[in-house]
Amino acid sequence: MKRFLIVLAACSLLAVPALAGDPPAGQPASSEPSVHDTLYALGVEIGKSIEWFDLSQEEAKIIGQGIADAVAGKAKLDSEALRPAIQKLQEERRARYAAKQKAAGKAYIDAFVEKEGATRLANGAAIKTIEPGTGESPKETDSVKVHYTGTLIDGTKFDSSRDRGQPATFPLARIIPCWKEGLQKMKVGERAKLVCPADTAYGDHGRPPVIKPGATLVFDVELLGIDKPQVDNQGQPPAQQQK
């Protein structure tokens, strides 16, 4: 909770006029970032990380006043005593933001299915083949070797094995439900677009700062191979052998 309070308070710096705009008059130009610009950039990053809190400008100013009072040693309220109220507000704002994101995600998936002919899966995700494959399909007990690029519905990229130049291997049993079901619909060699609503991905909490609460995720996935679990000569996985 302390860490959350520090981050939340720091984000209000975005609303302090002294940190925005051009450097103070008379400050010499330099190839190195100024302290002013660095602090402003820090404020931007912190603000992005809690965008889901959905602060109004007036609310940001109130937080800014709280920071100023605390720095001056003149805090008017006991923040420790108000922790339950802060936690409640945090949960309410997260739920509100997630609801908006889910609504936008639903509209995106509906259009993906209706206009692009994608297949809607039982868990609410949707998939469309880009390039067909000819190999076998994985089972939940398998691991898969894939190349993928993950974006938000606005196109913001948050992860890519292709950018790293190295395929990724995941056990299907341990990944998000969207991938678990979607990859089992694919064949080795296939490339597909897989769209995952929040309830099949990272839910109402997301993975800030990029994946916000309630975010729908879009993956361009290529199934490169399947790793089968090792079995003994009686067809049992080693972990299930009797001693």
C-alpha positions in Angstrom: 0.0 0.0 0.0 2.8 2.4 0.8 4.3 1.9 -2.7 0.9 2.6 -4.2 0.5 5.8 -2.2 3.9 7.0 -3.3 3.2 6.3 -7.0 -0.3 7.9 -6.8 1.0 11.0 -5.2 3.9 11.4 -7.6 1.5 11.3 -10.6 0.0 14.5 -9.5 3.2 16.2 -10.5 1.7 16.1 -14.0 -0.8 18.8 -12.9 1.8 21.2 -11.5 2.5 23.9 -14.1 6.1 24.3 -13.2 6.9 20.8 -14.6 5.2 21.2 -18.0 6.2 23.1 -21.1 9.6 24.7 -21.9 12.6 24.8 -19.4 12.8 27.9 -17.2 13.9 31.1 -19.0 17.7 31.5 -19.2 18.4 27.8 -18.9 21.2 27.0 -21.5 20.6 24.4 -24.2 22.4 21.1 -23.7 22.8 17.8 -25.5 22.1 16.1 -22.1 18.5 16.1 -20.8 17.9 18.8 -18.3 16.8 18.0 -14.8 13.5 19.8 -15.6 12.9 17.5 -18.6 14.0 14.4 -16.8 11.6 15.1 -13.9 8.8 15.9 -16.3 9.4 12.6 -18.2 9.3 10.8 -14.9 6.0 12.3 -14.2 4.7 11.2 -17.6 5.8 7.6 -17.0 4.2 7.6 -13.6 1.0 9.1 -15.0 0.8 6.4 -17.7 1.3 3.7 -15.0 -1.9 4.8 -13.2 -4.0 6.1 -16.1 -6.6 3.6 -15.0 -7.2 5.7 -11.9 -8.9 8.2 -14.2 -8.1 11.3 -12.2 -9.8 14.6 -13.2 -7.7 17.8 -13.4 -9.3 18.9 -10.1 -8.5 15.6 -8.4 -4.9 15.9 -9.6 -4.6 19.4 -8.1 -5.9 18.1 -4.8 -3.2 15.4 -4.7 -0.7 18.0 -5.7 -1.7 20.1 -2.7 -1.3 17.1 -0.5 2.2 16.6 -1.7 3.1 20.2 -1.2 1.7 20.2 2.4 3.5 16.9 3.2 6.8 18.3 1.9 6.3 21.4 4.0 5.4 19.3 7.1 1.9 20.8 7.2 -0.3 17.8 6.2 -3.9 18.6 7.2 -5.0 14.9 7.4 -3.6 11.6 8.7 -3.0 9.6 5.6 -2.5 6.4 7.6 -5.9 6.7 9.1 -7.4 7.1 5.6 -5.8 4.0 4.1 -9.2 2.1 4.0 -10.8 5.0 2.1 -7.9 5.1 -0.3 -8.1 1.4 -0.9 -11.8 1.6 -1.6 -11.3 4.5 -4.0 -8.6 2.6 -5.8 -10.8 -0.5 -6.2 -13.8 1.6 -7.4 -11.7 3.5 -10.0 -10.1 0.3 -11.3 -13.5 -1.4 -11.7 -14.8 1.7 -13.5 -11.9 1.8 -15.9 -12.0 -1.9 -16.5 -15.7 -1.7 -17.4 -14.9 0.9 -20.1 -12.0 -1.1 -21.5 -14.2 -4.3 -21.6 -16.9 -2.5 -23.5 -14.4 -1.3 -26.1 -12.9 -4.7 -26.3 -16.3 -6.3 -26.9 -17.0 -4.0 -29.7 -13.7 -4.8 -31.3 -14.2 -8.5 -31.1 -17.8 -8.3 -32.4 -16.5 -6.4 -35.4 -13.6 -8.9 -35.8 -16.1 -11.8 -36.0 -18.8 -10.1 -38.1 -16.6 -8.1 -40.6 -13.5 -10.3 -40.8 -15.1 -13.7 -40.5 -13.2 -14.7 -37.3 -14.4 -17.7 -35.2 -15.6 -16.9 -31.7 -14.3 -19.5 -29.2 -16.2 -20.9 -26.2 -14.3 -18.6 -23.7 -15.2 -15.4 -25.7 -11.9 -15.0 -27.5 -11.9 -14.9 -31.3 -9.4 -16.3 -33.9 -8.8 -16.0 -37.6 -6.3 -17.9 -39.7 -3.8 -15.7 -41.6 -1.7 -18.5 -43.1 -2.9 -22.1 -42.8 -0.7 -24.9 -41.3 -0.5 -28.5 -42.2 0.8 -30.1 -39.0 -0.9 -31.4 -36.0 -2.7 -29.4 -33.3 -1.3 -29.2 -29.7 -3.1 -30.6 -26.6 -3.3 -28.9 -23.3 -0.6 -31.2 -21.9 1.9 -30.0 -24.6 4.3 -27.1 -24.8 4.2 -24.9 -27.9 6.9 -23.1 -29.7 5.7 -19.8 -31.2 6.5 -16.5 -32.7 4.1 -13.8 -31.6 3.4 -10.1 -31.4 1.0 -8.7 -28.8 -0.8 -5.4 -29.1 -3.7 -3.5 -27.6 -6.8 -2.9 -29.7 -5.4 0.6 -30.5 -2.3 -1.0 -32.0 0.1 -0.3 -29.1 2.7 -3.1 -29.0 3.5 -4.5 -25.6 5.5 -7.7 -26.4 7.0 -9.4 -29.4 9.2 -12.5 -29.7 9.9 -11.4 -33.3 11.5 -8.2 -32.1 13.7 -10.3 -29.8 14.6 -12.6 -32.7 13.9 -15.7 -30.6 10.8 -17.9 -30.6 9.1 -18.5 -27.3 8.1 -21.8 -25.8 5.1 -22.1 -23.3 3.4 -25.0 -21.6 -0.3 -24.6 -22.6 -1.4 -25.6 -19.2 0.3 -22.5 -17.7 -0.7 -19.7 -20.0 -3.7 -17.4 -20.2 -7.0 -19.1 -21.1 -7.2 -17.3 -24.4 -4.0 -18.9 -25.6 -4.7 -22.2 -24.0 -7.9 -22.6 -26.1 -6.8 -20.7 -29.2 -3.5 -22.5 -29.7 -5.3 -25.9 -29.6 -7.4 -24.7 -32.6 -4.2 -24.1 -34.7 -2.0 -26.5 -36.6 1.8 -26.4 -36.8 2.8 -23.9 -39.5 -0.3 -21.9 -39.0 -0.3 -18.1 -38.4 -3.4 -16.6 -36.9 -4.8 -13.4 -35.3 -6.0 -14.2 -31.8 -8.1 -11.6 -29.9 -8.4 -12.1 -26.1 -11.0 -10.3 -24.0 -9.8 -9.4 -20.5 -11.5 -12.3 -18.8 -9.4 -14.7 -20.8 -6.2 -12.6 -20.3 -5.2 -10.4 -17.4 -8.6 -9.5 -16.1 -9.6 -6.3 -14.2 -6.0 -5.8 -12.9 -4.2 -5.9 -16.2 -0.4 -5.7 -16.3 0.3 -2.0 -15.9 1.7 0.2 -17.1 0.9 -0.9 -20.7 -1.8 -3.5 -20.2 -4.5 -1.6 -18.4 -7.3 -3.0 -16.3 -9.9 -4.7 -18.5 -7.7 -4.6 -21.6 -8.5 -6.7 -24.6 -5.3 -8.1 -26.2 -4.5 -8.9 -29.9 -1.9 -11.5 -30.8 -0.4 -12.3 -34.2 0.7 -15.9 -33.4 2.6 -18.4 -35.5 2.7 -22.0 -34.3 6.2 -23.2 -35.1 6.2 -26.6 -33.2 4.9 -28.8 -30.4 6.9 -30.3 -27.6 5.2 -33.4 -26.2 5.7 -34.4 -22.5 8.2 -37.1 -21.9 6.7 -40.5 -21.1 8.1 -43.8 -19.8 7.9 -47.1 -21.6 4.4 -47.7 -20.2 3.1 -44.4 -21.6 3.0 -42.5 -18.3 4.6 -39.1 -17.8 7.6 -39.5 -15.4 6.0 -37.4 -12.7 3.1 -40.0 -12.5 5.3 -43.1 -12.1 4.7 -45.1 -9.0 7.6 -45.5 -6.6 
